[in-house]
């Protein structure tokens, strides 16, 4: 009971302050990481865990339809506000990534940015991504991940629990690349970098693309 109350109360505050928390990182280069990633999107596109809508307005004209999902109500409310302010009519659906209400083979592109760290079941989410993508469709991802530096990885493990509470469900030590490689998605091409102006625990960055089986 107390855990649910904490989650709901802190979650509303977290959603309210999220853009402020992220502003320094976005201005220091994270927005350009996002822009470069979504530039490869085309056709009917699904963004999972869209949060408050940091990617809204960055998608290229090659995207013919954009569907945004966000499972947490306070975040989804802010996402809808941003979509309206941008003069867009993108659909916003409150649903988790592990069980998507879309037909198989119904999207050309699926995008996640700083999402797989938080989903409760990454394997189920990646299975769903593979299911809703058309054969050969693109999965674009930009995620903070478990560090390849053993010293930092041990620190991520040690501080995982307090970070998880503070960051509203974020797992700072999740090996997202291993999860993608174990999924039905194929041919992951990745590059590593750093989230600018972020705490060390969530600085290791993975950017890449994989594809649905043909």
C-alpha positions as CSV (number, residue, x, y, z in Angstrom):
1,X,0.0,0.0,0.0
2,X,2.7,2.4,1.0
3,X,4.8,1.5,-2.1
4,X,1.8,2.2,-4.4
5,X,1.2,5.5,-2.7
6,X,4.9,6.5,-3.0
7,X,4.9,5.4,-6.7
8,X,1.8,7.5,-7.5
9,X,2.8,10.6,-5.5
10,X,6.4,10.7,-6.5
11,X,5.4,9.7,-10.1
12,X,3.2,12.8,-10.4
13,X,6.0,15.0,-9.2
14,X,8.5,13.2,-11.5
15,X,6.3,13.8,-14.5
16,X,5.8,17.4,-13.6
17,X,9.6,18.0,-13.3
18,X,10.8,15.6,-16.0
19,X,11.5,18.2,-18.7
20,X,13.3,20.4,-16.1
21,X,15.4,17.5,-14.9
22,X,16.4,16.7,-18.5
23,X,16.9,20.2,-19.9
24,X,20.6,20.5,-19.3
25,X,21.3,17.2,-21.0
26,X,18.9,17.9,-23.9
27,X,20.6,21.3,-24.5
28,X,24.1,19.8,-24.2
29,X,23.5,17.3,-27.1
30,X,20.9,14.8,-26.2
31,X,18.3,16.4,-28.5
32,X,20.7,16.0,-31.4
33,X,21.1,12.3,-30.5
34,X,17.4,12.1,-30.7
35,X,17.1,14.0,-33.9
36,X,19.8,11.8,-35.6
37,X,18.0,8.7,-34.5
38,X,14.5,9.5,-35.6
39,X,15.8,10.9,-38.9
40,X,15.9,7.2,-40.0
41,X,12.1,6.7,-39.3
42,X,9.7,6.4,-42.2
43,X,6.2,5.2,-43.0
44,X,3.8,4.4,-40.2
45,X,5.8,4.8,-37.1
46,X,5.3,3.8,-33.4
47,X,7.1,5.4,-30.6
48,X,6.9,3.5,-27.3
49,X,7.2,5.2,-23.9
50,X,7.1,8.6,-25.4
51,X,7.2,10.3,-22.0
52,X,6.5,14.0,-22.2
53,X,7.2,14.1,-25.9
54,X,10.8,15.0,-26.3
55,X,10.8,13.5,-29.8
56,X,7.7,15.3,-31.0
57,X,8.6,17.7,-33.8
58,X,11.9,15.9,-34.6
59,X,10.4,13.3,-37.0
60,X,11.1,13.7,-40.7
61,X,8.5,14.1,-43.4
62,X,9.1,10.5,-44.4
63,X,6.9,9.5,-41.4
64,X,3.4,9.3,-42.8
65,X,1.7,8.5,-39.4
66,X,3.0,8.7,-35.9
67,X,1.5,6.8,-33.0
68,X,2.7,7.5,-29.5
69,X,2.3,5.3,-26.4
70,X,3.0,6.1,-22.8
71,X,1.8,3.9,-19.9
72,X,2.0,6.4,-17.0
73,X,-1.0,8.7,-16.9
74,X,0.7,11.9,-15.7
75,X,3.3,11.6,-18.4
76,X,0.7,10.8,-21.0
77,X,-1.2,13.9,-20.0
78,X,1.9,16.1,-20.6
79,X,2.5,14.3,-23.9
80,X,-1.0,15.1,-25.1
81,X,-0.4,18.8,-24.2
82,X,2.8,18.9,-26.1
83,X,1.2,17.3,-29.2
84,X,-1.6,19.9,-29.1
85,X,0.9,22.8,-28.6
86,X,2.8,21.5,-31.7
87,X,-0.4,21.6,-33.7
88,X,-0.2,17.9,-34.4
89,X,-2.8,15.2,-34.4
90,X,-0.6,12.2,-33.4
91,X,-2.5,9.5,-31.5
92,X,-1.5,9.1,-27.8
93,X,-2.4,5.7,-26.3
94,X,-1.9,4.8,-22.6
95,X,-0.4,1.3,-22.8
96,X,2.7,-0.5,-21.8
97,X,5.2,-1.9,-24.2
98,X,4.7,-5.5,-23.2
99,X,1.2,-6.0,-24.6
100,X,0.5,-3.7,-27.5
101,X,-3.0,-3.3,-29.0
102,X,-1.8,-3.3,-32.6
103,X,-2.0,-5.9,-35.3
104,X,1.0,-7.8,-36.4
105,X,3.1,-6.3,-39.2
106,X,1.4,-2.9,-38.9
107,X,4.3,-0.5,-38.5
108,X,7.3,0.4,-40.7
109,X,9.3,1.8,-37.8
110,X,9.3,1.5,-34.0
111,X,11.3,4.0,-31.9
112,X,12.4,3.9,-28.3
113,X,14.5,6.5,-26.5
114,X,15.4,6.0,-22.9
115,X,12.5,3.5,-22.4
116,X,13.9,-0.1,-22.2
117,X,15.6,0.9,-18.9
118,X,12.1,1.2,-17.3
119,X,9.8,-1.5,-18.9
120,X,9.1,-4.3,-16.4
121,X,9.7,-7.1,-19.0
122,X,12.2,-6.0,-21.7
123,X,12.1,-9.4,-23.4
124,X,8.3,-9.2,-23.7
125,X,8.5,-5.6,-25.0
126,X,11.1,-6.6,-27.7
127,X,8.9,-9.6,-28.7
128,X,6.0,-7.1,-29.2
129,X,8.2,-4.7,-31.2
130,X,9.2,-7.6,-33.5
131,X,5.5,-8.6,-33.8
132,X,4.1,-5.2,-34.8
133,X,6.9,-4.4,-37.2
134,X,6.4,-5.4,-40.8
135,X,8.9,-7.9,-42.1
136,X,12.2,-6.0,-42.5
137,X,10.9,-3.0,-40.6
138,X,13.3,-0.9,-38.5
139,X,13.6,-0.7,-34.8
140,X,15.5,2.5,-33.7
141,X,16.8,2.7,-30.2
142,X,18.6,5.2,-28.0
143,X,19.1,3.8,-24.5
144,X,21.3,4.4,-21.5
145,X,22.7,1.0,-20.6
146,X,24.9,-1.1,-18.3
147,X,28.5,0.2,-18.5
148,X,31.2,-1.8,-20.3
149,X,33.6,-0.5,-17.6
150,X,33.5,-3.2,-14.8
151,X,34.1,-0.6,-12.1
152,X,31.2,1.6,-13.2
153,X,29.0,-1.5,-13.7
154,X,29.6,-2.6,-10.1
155,X,28.7,0.9,-9.0
156,X,25.5,0.6,-11.1
157,X,24.7,-2.7,-9.4
158,X,25.4,-1.3,-5.9
159,X,23.2,1.8,-6.4
160,X,20.5,0.3,-8.5
161,X,17.9,0.1,-5.7
162,X,18.0,3.8,-4.6
163,X,18.2,5.0,-8.2
164,X,15.2,2.8,-9.1
165,X,13.2,4.5,-6.4
166,X,14.4,8.0,-7.3
167,X,14.0,7.7,-11.0
168,X,10.6,6.2,-11.0
169,X,11.4,2.6,-12.1
170,X,14.5,3.2,-14.1
171,X,17.1,0.4,-14.0
172,X,20.5,1.9,-14.3
173,X,22.3,-1.4,-14.7
174,X,20.2,-3.1,-17.4
175,X,22.1,-4.8,-20.2
176,X,19.8,-3.7,-23.0
177,X,22.1,-4.7,-25.8
178,X,22.1,-8.3,-24.6
179,X,18.3,-8.2,-24.4
180,X,18.1,-6.9,-28.0
181,X,20.5,-9.5,-29.2
182,X,18.4,-12.3,-27.6
183,X,15.2,-11.0,-29.1
184,X,13.7,-11.9,-32.5
185,X,15.0,-8.6,-33.9
186,X,18.0,-9.1,-36.2
187,X,21.2,-7.4,-37.3
188,X,21.6,-4.8,-34.5
189,X,24.1,-2.2,-35.6
190,X,25.1,0.0,-32.6
191,X,27.4,2.8,-31.5
192,X,28.3,3.7,-27.9
193,X,28.5,7.2,-26.4
194,X,27.6,9.1,-23.3
195,X,24.4,10.9,-22.2
196,X,25.6,14.5,-21.8
197,X,25.4,16.1,-18.4
198,X,23.9,13.0,-16.8
199,X,24.8,11.2,-13.6
200,X,27.6,8.6,-14.1
201,X,25.1,5.8,-13.4
202,X,23.1,6.6,-16.5
203,X,25.7,8.1,-18.7
204,X,26.7,5.0,-20.9
205,X,24.6,5.4,-24.1
206,X,23.7,2.9,-26.8
207,X,22.3,4.0,-30.1
208,X,21.4,1.7,-32.9
209,X,19.0,0.0,-35.3
210,X,17.8,-3.6,-35.7
211,X,15.2,-5.1,-38.0
212,X,12.2,-7.4,-37.9
213,X,12.7,-10.8,-39.5
214,X,11.7,-11.0,-43.2
